[in-house]
Amino acid sequence: MQPEDIKAMIETGMPGAEVTVSGDGSHFDVTIVSPEFEGKTMVQEQQMVNSLLYEKITSGEIHAINIKAYTPDEWKTASQLRIS
């Protein structure tokens, strides 16, 4: 599995999201900025993303995924603090 594949899956499931993915084939780091995260808890954000990748996770194609999810406002603040 390539980072571009995961990026495409997330962008399909969350149109308009800004997605960055890096990884080595089975372990991935994902950063997503989307207004869909407004009012959601961190657990709910993780669940949203995991649901988009469920088949790949359960099949073992994705072994580990580190998700950083931000609303646009949270991302603006995180970017100013150089957190990603």
Secondary structure as a PSIPRED ss2 file (coil, helix, strand):
# PSIPRED VFORMAT (PSIPRED V4.0)

   1 M C   1.000  0.000  0.000
   2 Q C   1.000  0.000  0.000
   3 P H   0.000  1.000  0.000
   4 E H   0.000  1.000  0.000
   5 D H   0.000  1.000  0.000
   6 I H   0.000  1.000  0.000
   7 K H   0.000  1.000  0.000
   8 A H   0.000  1.000  0.000
   9 M H   0.000  1.000  0.000
  10 I H   0.000  1.000  0.000
  11 E H   0.000  1.000  0.000
  12 T H   0.000  1.000  0.000
  13 G H   0.000  1.000  0.000
  14 M C   1.000  0.000  0.000
  15 P C   1.000  0.000  0.000
  16 G C   1.000  0.000  0.000
  17 A C   1.000  0.000  0.000
  18 E E   0.000  0.000  1.000
  19 V E   0.000  0.000  1.000
  20 T E   0.000  0.000  1.000
  21 V E   0.000  0.000  1.000
  22 S E   0.000  0.000  1.000
  23 G E   0.000  0.000  1.000
  24 D C   1.000  0.000  0.000
  25 G C   1.000  0.000  0.000
  26 S C   1.000  0.000  0.000
  27 H E   0.000  0.000  1.000
  28 F E   0.000  0.000  1.000
  29 D E   0.000  0.000  1.000
  30 V E   0.000  0.000  1.000
  31 T E   0.000  0.000  1.000
  32 I E   0.000  0.000  1.000
  33 V E   0.000  0.000  1.000
  34 S C   1.000  0.000  0.000
  35 P H   0.000  1.000  0.000
  36 E H   0.000  1.000  0.000
  37 F H   0.000  1.000  0.000
  38 E C   1.000  0.000  0.000
  39 G C   1.000  0.000  0.000
  40 K C   1.000  0.000  0.000
  41 T C   1.000  0.000  0.000
  42 M H   0.000  1.000  0.000
  43 V H   0.000  1.000  0.000
  44 Q H   0.000  1.000  0.000
  45 E H   0.000  1.000  0.000
  46 Q H   0.000  1.000  0.000
  47 Q H   0.000  1.000  0.000
  48 M H   0.000  1.000  0.000
  49 V H   0.000  1.000  0.000
  50 N H   0.000  1.000  0.000
  51 S H   0.000  1.000  0.000
  52 L H   0.000  1.000  0.000
  53 L C   1.000  0.000  0.000
  54 Y H   0.000  1.000  0.000
  55 E H   0.000  1.000  0.000
  56 K H   0.000  1.000  0.000
  57 I H   0.000  1.000  0.000
  58 T H   0.000  1.000  0.000
  59 S H   0.000  1.000  0.000
  60 G C   1.000  0.000  0.000
  61 E C   1.000  0.000  0.000
  62 I C   1.000  0.000  0.000
  63 H C   1.000  0.000  0.000
  64 A E   0.000  0.000  1.000
  65 I E   0.000  0.000  1.000
  66 N E   0.000  0.000  1.000
  67 I E   0.000  0.000  1.000
  68 K E   0.000  0.000  1.000
  69 A E   0.000  0.000  1.000
  70 Y E   0.000  0.000  1.000
  71 T C   1.000  0.000  0.000
  72 P H   0.000  1.000  0.000
  73 D H   0.000  1.000  0.000
  74 E H   0.000  1.000  0.000
  75 W H   0.000  1.000  0.000
  76 K H   0.000  1.000  0.000
  77 T H   0.000  1.000  0.000
  78 A H   0.000  1.000  0.000
  79 S H   0.000  1.000  0.000
  80 Q H   0.000  1.000  0.000
  81 L C   1.000  0.000  0.000
  82 R C   1.000  0.000  0.000
  83 I C   1.000  0.000  0.000
  84 S C   1.000  0.000  0.000
